[in-house]
Amino acid sequence: MNYDAIICSLPYNALDVPPCAPALLKGIAEEAGFSVYTKDLSVDLYEYLNNDTDEFFRLQDWFINTERIIPEKLGKWLDSVSEMLAQFPADSIALSVFSGWTQSCTLELIDRIKKINPTKKIVCGGRGLTTKPFATVASKYDIKNKHEQFYTVVPADDFILGDGEESFVRFLRTGQTSIREAGKTLDYPFPNFDNYDFTKYIGYNDNHDTQIPIVSSKGCVRACDFCDVAAQMPQFKWKSGRVLATEMAYLADKYKLRDFALVDSILNGNMRQLEEAITVLAEYNKTHEPITWNGNWICRPKDYGEGFYKKLYESGCKSLTIGVEHGSDHVLMQMNKKTDSAAFWREIEYLDKYGIKVLINLIVGHWSETWEDFVILCETLTRIQRYVASGTVQGVFIGQGFSLLDDTPAARKEHIKTYGDNWTMLFYSTENPDLGFKERMYRLAILSILHERLNLPVTDCRMGMIIKLVRDIYEEVKEFQKQIPYTGKFLPEKQIFESVDTFISMLVRSEYKTFKFKIEFNAQQSPHIIIQHGDHTLFSDILVDGNNSFEFDCDYNGQDIEISLINKHPQDTLIDTNGNIISDKKAEITVLTIDDLDIVHNYRFVEDNIKWYIRDELTPGYNMGFWQNSCMIIPMKDPIQITSVPRMYSDVRNAITNNLDNDIKELSTLLSAL
């Protein structure tokens, strides 16, 4: 069979979900009578490497670093896939240049394909064409004009710039494309994923639990100063909520997958559309195998009420990625977020109540961020830990901190001064001149260590990464720092960084002042129970047979909770002739919560942290009751919200030791010399 076109998506790719754009274009083109094949070259590379995930990501890194020598295996794959594409039975090859991360692969493939088959027509599309060359791409390929859009240096035969839904069909029909086109609607035929094998995708967290990607809108209703979405897609467009829900039901039935990733920049840009969609989905889920979904979210200042979030849950929403960005209202205003911190805290309470999981993005070192703002951000991160402990917050991302990006409002501000080739990182604002590169790196490091100390999940910023970032541009940084017109006032970043333990302890003590301790026993034969918090006796008395419930308000003072049974005697246990216990003095713990955190069913925490002493001997294992004279000790040196969280990436008690201690010293030496 000969196709009108083959559309290829390119590495770099996380392989979490199939790419959406090629499937959408295939659906539109085939509805118009054309034959189109779609191929995900990232899957092809993954299979070429025998599904070795570590090697896949290691080799992919070449596409986004400055190394010029291609790893041997990657070079052989590029050769083989170029040969396949050059000979593929299609009139043209369409390369989807999704972002700056796919620019290197684009250049490598075109060069090879044209050497094999010079007459093969290659057309490129995607947002990665209308951004500037990625910094590593410009360096790798000696691109001189780094401020022109990437498509100007791509040796393709043609380009589809802007929205491709209508331009691609015009290209197939006439062989011509428009210079730049913005579609007026999202009312298109449904995407076609027939050429994708969903089982080939790694999924989130390498669990191969693949989702179907789907688009409900394009663009954004915000114009945040750090973001280029408004420049890339200046008009916000959406499909009707009912059409979206119908599309999800159709794709779920067709591909036997019922979990969706809404890949919009934001899915709550049009609240009427969203309300319509979740209403239809909530009704659908009552009578069908439920559909679930996740997407990107903005905090709005309006309170939409508990009913909205209940319906959001019933519609199948299982998680939201929220661009919180900062905890300081001053910084949020300068970012043009058009919301405040109160909106986030109100919203996360609703999400926590209905079990909707949350991923949070934060930005440290925004050009407007004062030291006082930074402390508020640290306090925000510390408070977020409560929702990590409750299971609502699944990840907090801080990345490399704020940097300038082409085609963003921040990059166009006259008061922001830049320096050299690495201007995206080397800048300062005349409105806040005491925040230079050095101060931003100190703050990024402090926040990274706090992230570790709080045992927050999904650590994406390590000290080693920060050190590499500083070393890579160190000489240029030294010259840049001389240009900054510091005001001369004392800057606390260095001092706080070098005494970060004290700073973090202060934050934790400020957030966790008191806790509510609740315990329930199922008692038999009047056991005498003593409950102590440090030197303070909370309870000491005989329990009545049956249920006994107690609640105590306690101060976090670093002292442990001890619970003891003291009046058990051998004659209290009656055994029949068959050796069965028919009567016994005991106190089984049925409920034990600290600030509503369930300890009874947190088996790992109980086994790893709670100590049991029977006749003064430490007894390992899980235990949740008293059958003989014994003592249970619950450690409270650190807040339970921190210590009860499973150790995903680091042990909270070792977070500032070993290699991290050495990294702190190395970074301190580097930054002190600037």
PEKA-V650535 format. One record per residue. N is the residue number from 1. RES is the residue in one letter. PHI is phi in degrees with one decimal (NA if undefined). PSI is psi as a letter, one per 20 degrees, with the letter a starting at -180 (NA if undefined). D_LAST is the distance of its C-alpha to the last C-alpha in Angstrom with 2 decimals. Layout:
[[N RES PHI PSI D_LAST] [N RES PHI PSI D_LAST]]
This chain:
[[1 M NA p 63.60] [2 N -102.5 p 61.72] [3 Y -100.2 q 59.06] [4 D -71.1 h 58.06] [5 A -161.7 q 54.39] [6 I -116.2 p 52.08] [7 I -102.5 p 48.93] [8 C -117.9 p 46.03] [9 S -93.4 q 42.93] [10 L -122.2 q 40.06] [11 P -69.3 q 37.29] [12 Y -83.8 q 34.60] [13 N -152.7 p 36.58] [14 A -78.0 i 36.39] [15 L 58.2 k 40.20] [16 D -80.4 g 40.59] [17 V -135.9 q 43.27] [18 P -62.5 q 45.08] [19 P -67.5 p 43.77] [20 C -84.9 g 45.65] [21 A -58.4 g 45.74] [22 P -59.7 h 47.83] [23 A -66.1 h 50.32] [24 L -66.2 g 50.65] [25 L -65.3 h 51.26] [26 K -62.7 g 53.76] [27 G -61.2 g 55.65] [28 I -67.5 g 55.81] [29 A -65.4 g 56.78] [30 E -70.6 h 59.47] [31 E -64.1 h 60.93] [32 A -85.9 j 61.23] [33 G 100.1 j 63.12] [34 F -102.1 q 60.52] [35 S -105.9 p 59.70] [36 V -134.6 p 56.04] [37 Y -112.0 p 54.45] [38 T -116.0 q 51.02] [39 K -142.1 p 48.87] [40 D -94.5 o 45.57] [41 L -70.5 i 43.96] [42 S -67.6 g 41.44] [43 V -62.8 g 44.47] [44 D -59.5 g 45.78] [45 L -65.1 g 42.63] [46 Y -59.3 g 42.74] [47 E -70.7 h 46.38] [48 Y -58.8 h 45.74] [49 L -94.5 k 43.41] [50 N 57.9 k 46.21] [51 N 58.4 k 44.53] [52 D -84.9 o 41.75] [53 T -62.2 g 39.17] [54 D -62.1 g 36.29] [55 E -68.7 h 36.96] [56 F -58.0 g 37.46] [57 F -73.3 h 33.99] [58 R -65.1 g 32.42] [59 L -71.9 h 34.17] [60 Q -59.4 h 33.58] [61 D -57.0 h 29.83] [62 W -60.1 h 30.38] [63 F -67.5 i 31.32] [64 I -121.2 j 27.90] [65 N -110.8 a 25.56] [66 T -97.4 j 24.85] [67 E -62.3 p 27.08] [68 R -97.7 h 29.90] [69 I -82.0 p 32.37] [70 I -76.3 p 34.49] [71 P -54.8 q 35.36] [72 E -55.3 g 39.01] [73 K -63.8 g 40.41] [74 L -66.0 h 38.71] [75 G -62.3 g 40.00] [76 K -65.9 h 43.49] [77 W -65.7 g 43.42] [78 L -58.8 g 42.35] [79 D -63.6 g 45.22] [80 S -69.8 g 47.74] [81 V -72.8 h 46.92] [82 S -67.1 g 46.93] [83 E -61.4 g 50.36] [84 M -61.9 g 51.57] [85 L -69.2 h 50.46] [86 A -61.7 h 51.84] [87 Q -100.5 i 55.22] [88 F -64.7 p 55.19] [89 P -74.2 m 58.35] [90 A -142.8 q 56.74] [91 D -66.5 h 56.99] [92 S -149.9 q 53.26] [93 I -108.1 p 50.00] [94 A -110.2 o 47.81] [95 L -100.6 p 44.17] [96 S -90.8 o 42.41] [97 V -93.2 n 38.79] [98 F -65.5 g 37.67] [99 S -158.5 a 33.94] [100 G -60.4 h 31.01] [101 W -74.5 i 31.27] [102 T -106.7 j 34.71] [103 Q -67.8 g 33.97] [104 S -61.9 g 33.51] [105 C -62.4 h 36.76] [106 T -58.0 g 38.50] [107 L -64.3 g 37.75] [108 E -64.6 g 38.68] [109 L -68.5 g 41.96] [110 I -61.4 g 43.12] [111 D -58.0 g 42.58] [112 R -71.6 g 44.61] [113 I -61.8 g 47.32] [114 K -67.4 h 48.02] [115 K -70.3 h 48.43] [116 I -80.1 g 50.96] [117 N -142.1 n 52.76] [118 P -61.0 h 51.88] [119 T -90.9 i 54.34] [120 K -67.2 p 52.94] [121 K -81.8 p 51.82] [122 I -122.1 p 48.35] [123 V -119.9 p 47.28] [124 C -118.3 q 43.89] [125 G -145.1 r 43.09] [126 G 119.6 q 40.50] [127 R -65.6 h 37.50] [128 G -67.6 i 35.22] [129 L -82.0 h 36.99] [130 T -101.5 j 36.17] [131 T -100.4 r 32.43] [132 K -68.1 q 29.99] [133 P -56.4 p 29.48] [134 F -53.7 q 27.20] [135 A -54.4 g 23.83] [136 T -70.1 h 24.70] [137 V -68.4 g 28.21] [138 A -59.1 h 27.20] [139 S -71.4 g 25.17] [140 K -63.7 h 27.95] [141 Y -108.2 j 30.74] [142 D 53.0 l 29.14] [143 I -75.5 o 30.06] [144 K -76.1 g 29.49] [145 N -91.4 n 30.23] [146 K -77.1 i 27.77] [147 H -104.3 j 28.84] [148 E -86.0 q 32.51] [149 Q -67.5 q 34.03] [150 F -58.8 h 34.22] [151 Y -62.2 h 38.01] [152 T -70.0 i 37.94] [153 V -113.5 j 36.80] [154 V -95.2 p 39.04] [155 P -84.1 l 42.26] [156 A -84.8 r 44.51] [157 D -79.7 h 47.98] [158 D -158.2 r 47.49] [159 F -137.1 q 45.24] [160 I -113.5 o 45.87] [161 L -102.4 p 43.24] [162 G 84.8 b 43.11] [163 D -64.0 p 45.64] [164 G -106.2 i 47.74] [165 E -59.5 h 50.65] [166 E -96.2 h 52.94] [167 S -64.6 h 51.36] [168 F -67.0 g 51.76] [169 V -65.4 g 55.47] [170 R -62.5 h 55.87] [171 F -62.6 g 54.21] [172 L -65.7 h 56.62] [173 R -81.4 h 59.54] [174 T -119.9 i 58.91] [175 G 78.5 j 56.16] [176 Q -121.2 q 54.18] [177 T -125.7 q 51.14] [178 S -84.7 q 50.00] [179 I -61.3 g 46.84] [180 R -157.1 p 45.45] [181 E -136.3 p 47.47] [182 A -115.2 o 46.99] [183 G -62.9 q 49.78] [184 K -94.8 i 51.51] [185 T -152.6 r 52.29] [186 L -113.1 j 51.54] [187 D -85.7 m 55.25] [188 Y -122.6 r 55.38] [189 P -57.5 q 57.18] [190 F -67.3 q 55.66] [191 P -65.3 q 53.20] [192 N -122.2 o 54.71] [193 F -102.2 k 53.00] [194 D -59.0 h 55.98] [195 N -86.1 i 54.05] [196 Y -100.2 p 51.44] [197 D -102.6 o 52.00] [198 F -62.4 h 50.26] [199 T -71.8 i 50.50] [200 K -80.7 i 48.07] [201 Y -91.0 q 45.09] [202 I -70.4 h 42.73] [203 G 78.3 r 42.57] [204 Y -73.3 q 40.02] [205 N 59.1 k 38.74] [206 D 58.6 k 40.64] [207 N -104.5 j 43.93] [208 H 55.6 k 45.86] [209 D -95.3 n 46.98] [210 T -78.8 q 46.87] [211 Q -112.1 r 47.11] [212 I -94.3 p 48.60] [213 P -77.8 q 46.13] [214 I -150.5 q 47.56] [215 V -111.7 p 46.60] [216 S -111.3 i 47.81] [217 S -158.1 r 45.79] [218 K -132.0 q 43.42] [219 G 89.2 a 40.66] [220 C -151.0 q 39.44] [221 V -93.0 i 40.62] [222 R -107.7 r 37.12] [223 A -136.4 m 34.55] [224 C -59.5 q 31.30] [225 D -70.8 i 28.45] [226 F -97.4 i 26.44] [227 C -116.4 q 29.52] [228 D -104.4 j 31.36] [229 V -60.9 g 34.71] [230 A -62.4 h 36.22] [231 A -74.6 h 35.49] [232 Q -73.0 h 36.86] [233 M -134.1 n 39.86] [234 P -67.3 h 40.49] [235 Q -106.6 p 43.86] [236 F -82.3 p 44.21] [237 K -129.8 q 47.26] [238 W -149.5 q 48.95] [239 K -99.7 q 52.07] [240 S -63.1 q 54.59] [241 G -60.8 h 54.24] [242 R -68.4 h 57.67] [243 V -63.7 g 56.95] [244 L -59.6 g 53.72] [245 A -63.5 h 55.62] [246 T -64.5 g 58.43] [247 E -62.5 g 56.05] [248 M -63.8 g 54.47] [249 A -65.1 g 57.94] [250 Y -63.3 g 59.07] [251 L -67.5 h 56.13] [252 A -61.9 g 56.38] [253 D -69.8 h 60.06] [254 K -69.7 g 59.62] [255 Y -105.5 j 56.82] [256 K 58.6 k 57.65] [257 L -126.8 p 54.17] [258 R -120.7 j 53.81] [259 D -117.8 p 50.08] [260 F -123.2 q 48.11] [261 A -111.2 o 44.51] [262 L -78.6 o 44.34] [263 V -95.5 j 41.67] [264 D -64.8 q 41.45] [265 S -60.9 g 38.20] [266 I -143.1 q 39.90] [267 L -99.6 i 43.39] [268 N -110.7 k 44.07] [269 G -73.1 h 43.64] [270 N -118.0 o 47.39] [271 M -69.3 h 48.68] [272 R -64.2 g 52.35] [273 Q -62.5 g 51.93] [274 L -65.7 g 50.15] [275 E -58.9 g 52.83] [276 E -64.0 g 55.51] [277 A -63.6 g 53.91] [278 I -71.6 h 53.42] [279 T -66.6 g 56.93] [280 V -65.2 g 58.49] [281 L -65.9 h 56.46] [282 A -61.7 g 57.28] [283 E -68.5 g 60.99] [284 Y -60.0 g 60.71] [285 N -66.6 i 59.15] [286 K -72.0 h 62.13] [287 T -121.1 i 64.55] [288 H -131.3 r 62.55] [289 E -59.1 p 60.24] [290 P -61.2 q 57.09] [291 I -92.1 p 54.32] [292 T -122.4 r 50.74] [293 W -162.2 r 47.60] [294 N -144.4 r 43.93] [295 G -172.1 a 41.66] [296 N -94.6 q 38.75] [297 W -139.2 q 39.05] [298 I -114.7 q 37.84] [299 C -80.5 p 38.33] [300 R -105.7 q 40.80] [301 P -67.3 h 41.35] [302 K -76.4 q 45.10] [303 D -89.0 o 46.68] [304 Y -86.1 i 48.96] [305 G 84.8 q 50.67] [306 E -61.8 h 51.34] [307 G -58.5 h 54.04] [308 F -63.3 g 51.62] [309 Y -72.4 h 49.47] [310 K -63.3 g 52.66] [311 K -67.9 h 53.78] [312 L -57.3 g 50.37] [313 Y -63.7 g 50.85] [314 E -66.3 h 54.47] [315 S -76.5 i 53.50] [316 G 106.5 j 51.58] [317 C -64.0 o 48.00] [318 K -108.9 h 46.28] [319 S -159.8 q 42.58] [320 L -132.0 p 40.29] [321 T -98.6 o 36.66] [322 I -108.5 p 35.42] [323 G -80.9 m 32.48] [324 V -69.8 g 31.73] [325 E 71.1 g 28.09] [326 H -158.6 r 27.37] [327 G -102.7 i 29.10] [328 S -92.3 p 28.32] [329 D -65.1 h 31.04] [330 H -62.9 g 28.76] [331 V -68.2 g 26.49] [332 L -58.8 h 29.66] [333 M -66.0 g 31.10] [334 Q -67.2 h 28.13] [335 M -73.7 i 28.29] [336 N 66.1 k 31.98] [337 K -73.7 h 33.10] [338 K 57.8 k 36.33] [339 T -155.8 a 36.59] [340 D -137.3 r 35.38] [341 S -66.1 h 34.40] [342 A -60.6 h 37.99] [343 A -63.3 h 39.27] [344 F -67.2 g 37.32] [345 W -64.5 h 38.45] [346 R -66.2 g 42.01] [347 E -69.0 h 42.01] [348 I -68.2 h 40.64] [349 E -64.7 g 43.45] [350 Y -62.5 g 45.98] [351 L -63.9 h 44.39] [352 D -62.8 g 44.29] [353 K -63.8 h 47.97] [354 Y -100.3 j 49.09] [355 G 71.0 k 47.03] [356 I -86.7 p 45.05] [357 K -73.5 q 41.84] [358 V -135.0 p 38.47] [359 L -112.2 p 35.20] [360 I -119.1 p 32.36] [361 N -104.7 p 29.41] [362 L -123.5 q 26.49] [363 I -124.1 p 23.50] [364 V -105.5 q 20.34] [365 G 83.8 k 17.80] [366 H -56.3 q 20.42] [367 W -55.2 h 19.42] [368 S -92.1 i 21.75] [369 E -73.1 o 20.68] [370 T -84.9 r 20.17] [371 W -61.1 h 19.33] [372 E -63.4 h 23.12] [373 D -63.2 g 23.64] [374 F -62.6 g 21.30] [375 V -61.3 h 23.35] [376 I -62.3 h 26.45] [377 L -62.3 g 25.24] [378 C -64.1 h 24.81] [379 E -64.2 h 28.26] [380 T -62.8 g 29.62] [381 L -61.1 h 28.52] [382 T -64.9 g 30.11] [383 R -68.7 h 33.29] [384 I -59.2 h 33.48] [385 Q -53.7 h 33.94] [386 R -57.9 h 37.47] [387 Y -83.2 i 38.39] [388 V -68.1 g 36.97] [389 A -63.5 h 39.32] [390 S -76.2 i 42.21] [391 G 94.2 j 41.70] [392 T -80.6 g 40.98] [393 V -82.6 o 37.26] [394 Q -100.1 i 36.90] [395 G -172.4 q 33.23] [396 V -131.0 o 30.04] [397 F -106.5 p 27.57] [398 I -120.6 i 23.97] [399 G 54.8 b 22.76] [400 Q -102.0 j 19.20] [401 G 82.6 r 19.12] [402 F -67.4 p 19.81] [403 S -141.1 q 19.37] [404 L -76.4 q 21.31] [405 L -132.0 p 24.55] [406 D -55.1 q 26.91] [407 D 62.2 k 30.04] [408 T -119.5 q 28.80] [409 P -56.8 h 29.14] [410 A -62.2 g 25.42] [411 A -66.6 i 24.75] [412 R -99.6 i 27.37] [413 K -74.7 p 26.18] [414 E -66.7 h 25.69] [415 H -80.5 i 23.19] [416 I -95.9 o 20.71] [417 K -106.1 p 18.67] [418 T -114.6 r 17.42] [419 Y -145.0 p 15.54] [420 G 67.6 a 16.60] [421 D -68.7 h 18.53] [422 N -96.6 l 16.54] [423 W -62.8 h 17.33] [424 T -65.6 h 18.64] [425 M -106.9 h 15.22] [426 L -102.3 n 13.23] [427 F -154.7 r 15.04] [428 Y -151.1 r 15.39] [429 S -111.2 p 18.65] [430 T -66.8 i 19.80] [431 E -83.5 i 21.88] [432 N -148.7 m 18.99] [433 P -71.1 i 15.95] [434 D -84.2 j 14.18] [435 L -113.9 n 13.65] [436 G -103.4 a 10.81] [437 F -59.1 g 9.73] [438 K -59.7 g 7.37] [439 E -65.9 h 10.50] [440 R -65.6 h 12.83] [441 M -68.0 h 11.65] [442 Y -58.5 g 12.06] [443 R -65.2 g 15.38] [444 L -60.1 g 16.45] [445 A -67.3 g 16.02] [446 I -60.2 g 17.94] [447 L -66.6 h 20.60] [448 S -64.3 g 20.91] [449 I -67.3 g 21.60] [450 L -60.0 g 23.99] [451 H -55.1 g 25.66] [452 E -67.1 g 26.30] [453 R -62.9 h 27.47] [454 L -81.0 i 29.90] [455 N 59.3 k 31.27] [456 L -74.2 q 31.08] [457 P -77.0 q 32.57] [458 V 58.6 m 31.03] [459 T -83.8 o 27.45] [460 D -109.6 j 25.72] [461 C -134.4 o 22.07] [462 R -107.9 q 21.15] [463 M -59.5 h 18.07] [464 G -59.2 h 18.53] [465 M -65.3 g 18.48] [466 I -66.2 g 15.17] [467 I -60.5 g 13.61] [468 K -62.7 g 15.42] [469 L -59.0 g 14.31] [470 V -69.2 g 10.58] [471 R -63.5 h 11.65] [472 D -60.1 h 14.11] [473 I -125.7 k 11.97] [474 Y -60.6 g 8.71] [475 E -64.2 h 9.40] [476 E -68.4 h 10.48] [477 V -62.0 g 7.62] [478 K -59.2 g 5.51] [479 E -70.4 h 8.81] [480 F -62.1 g 9.49] [481 Q -58.4 h 6.98] [482 K -70.2 h 8.82] [483 Q -84.7 i 11.97] [484 I -79.6 p 11.93] [485 P -84.4 m 14.57] [486 Y -56.2 q 13.55] [487 T -79.0 i 16.81] [488 G 96.7 i 15.71] [489 K -76.3 r 17.23] [490 F -64.2 p 16.08] [491 L -108.8 p 14.02] [492 P -85.0 i 15.44] [493 E -55.5 g 13.48] [494 K -62.6 g 11.68] [495 Q -63.5 g 15.02] [496 I -66.7 h 17.12] [497 F -61.0 g 15.34] [498 E -79.7 i 15.87] [499 S -128.6 l 19.44] [500 V -63.2 h 20.15] [501 D -57.4 g 23.72] [502 T -64.1 g 24.69] [503 F -61.6 g 23.39] [504 I -68.2 h 25.29] [505 S -60.6 h 28.36] [506 M -62.0 g 28.43] [507 L -62.4 g 28.41] [508 V -65.9 g 31.16] [509 R -63.6 h 33.27] [510 S -69.2 h 33.08] [511 E -79.8 g 34.28] [512 Y -108.9 n 36.81] [513 K -96.9 h 38.93] [514 T -135.3 r 42.39] [515 F -146.8 q 44.17] [516 K -103.3 p 47.71] [517 F -109.4 p 49.48] [518 K -124.6 p 52.64] [519 I -144.0 q 54.98] [520 E -128.4 p 58.48] [521 F -117.8 q 60.95] [522 N -104.6 o 64.14] [523 A -108.9 q 66.22] [524 Q -137.2 p 69.53] [525 Q 60.8 k 71.69] [526 S 57.1 l 69.75] [527 P -69.8 q 66.59] [528 H -96.2 o 64.86] [529 I -110.8 p 61.17] [530 I -117.5 p 58.54] [531 I -120.1 p 55.17] [532 Q -125.8 q 52.55] [533 H -118.6 n 49.01] [534 G 63.3 c 47.74] [535 D -85.9 i 50.20] [536 H -99.7 p 51.71] [537 T -85.5 o 54.82] [538 L -84.2 h 54.89] [539 F -158.2 q 58.28] [540 S -154.7 o 60.96] [541 D -170.7 r 64.34] [542 I -81.5 p 66.81] [543 L -82.6 q 66.10] [544 V -79.0 q 69.01] [545 D -64.9 p 70.13] [546 G 102.3 b 68.46] [547 N -84.1 p 65.29] [548 N -132.1 p 63.23] [549 S -124.5 p 60.19] [550 F -138.6 q 57.66] [551 E -131.9 p 54.58] [552 F -135.6 p 52.28] [553 D -96.8 p 49.42] [554 C -125.1 q 46.93] [555 D -91.7 q 43.73] [556 Y -76.1 o 40.67] [557 N -127.8 j 40.50] [558 G 81.7 j 39.47] [559 Q -96.2 q 43.11] [560 D -78.0 r 45.03] [561 I -99.3 p 48.18] [562 E -119.3 p 51.22] [563 I -125.3 p 54.48] [564 S -135.2 q 57.53] [565 L -107.2 p 61.20] [566 I -124.9 i 63.29] [567 N -121.0 k 67.01] [568 K -85.1 p 67.74] [569 H -125.8 q 70.80] [570 P -54.8 h 72.41] [571 Q -71.7 i 75.47] [572 D -75.2 i 73.34] [573 T -104.8 o 73.18] [574 L -106.1 p 76.51] [575 I -123.9 p 77.13] [576 D -82.0 a 80.18] [577 T -65.4 i 82.27] [578 N -93.0 j 80.11] [579 G 86.1 j 76.93] [580 N -87.9 p 75.57] [581 I -74.7 p 73.91] [582 I -106.4 i 76.12] [583 S -159.1 q 74.60] [584 D -157.7 q 71.42] [585 K -89.4 p 69.33] [586 K -158.3 r 65.88] [587 A -141.6 n 63.06] [588 E -83.4 p 61.36] [589 I -84.1 o 58.05] [590 T -100.5 h 58.42] [591 V -139.7 p 55.50] [592 L -147.6 o 52.27] [593 T -129.8 q 49.50] [594 I -126.1 o 46.45] [595 D 51.0 l 45.41] [596 D 68.3 j 47.65] [597 L -85.1 p 45.88] [598 D -74.8 o 48.63] [599 I -91.1 h 48.32] [600 V -55.3 g 51.79] [601 H -98.6 j 51.02] [602 N -91.5 m 47.43] [603 Y -60.6 g 48.77] [604 R -63.3 g 45.50] [605 F -62.2 g 44.13] [606 V -60.6 g 47.46] [607 E -67.3 h 47.63] [608 D -84.8 h 44.02] [609 N -121.8 g 43.64] [610 I -78.1 p 46.98] [611 K -105.7 p 48.83] [612 W -118.0 p 52.64] [613 Y -117.5 p 54.60] [614 I -113.7 o 58.32] [615 R 50.0 l 60.12] [616 D 66.4 j 56.77] [617 E -108.4 p 55.82] [618 L -67.3 p 52.77] [619 T -116.5 o 54.08] [620 P -77.0 r 51.80] [621 G 101.9 r 52.18] [622 Y -86.5 p 52.70] [623 N -148.9 p 55.02] [624 M -144.6 l 55.74] [625 G 169.5 r 58.71] [626 F -122.0 o 60.72] [627 W -115.0 i 63.84] [628 Q -153.9 r 63.97] [629 N -58.8 o 62.50] [630 S -159.6 r 58.78] [631 C -137.4 p 55.40] [632 M -112.6 p 52.62] [633 I -118.4 p 49.08] [634 I -101.3 o 46.54] [635 P -70.7 p 42.98] [636 M -128.6 k 41.31] [637 K -61.0 g 38.24] [638 D -107.4 q 36.15] [639 P -55.1 q 37.55] [640 I -62.5 h 40.04] [641 Q -60.9 h 38.38] [642 I -88.5 g 35.50] [643 T -75.2 h 37.49] [644 S -84.2 i 40.36] [645 V -75.1 p 38.36] [646 P -55.8 q 38.95] [647 R -74.8 n 36.05] [648 M -74.3 g 35.21] [649 Y -128.5 i 31.88] [650 S -160.0 q 30.88] [651 D -86.2 p 32.56] [652 V -58.7 h 31.35] [653 R -80.0 i 31.85] [654 N -116.9 j 29.65] [655 A -67.1 h 26.88] [656 I -118.2 k 24.20] [657 T -122.8 a 25.49] [658 N 52.3 c 25.70] [659 N -63.5 h 23.20] [660 L -64.5 h 21.44] [661 D -58.1 g 20.74] [662 N -65.5 h 19.20] [663 D -63.6 h 17.15] [664 I -60.9 g 15.82] [665 K -63.6 g 14.82] [666 E -66.3 g 13.21] [667 L -65.9 h 11.18] [668 S -61.2 g 10.24] [669 T -63.6 g 9.16] [670 L -61.2 g 7.08] [671 L -73.9 h 5.37] [672 S -64.7 h 5.52] [673 A -81.1 i 3.81] [674 L -81.8 NA 0.00]]
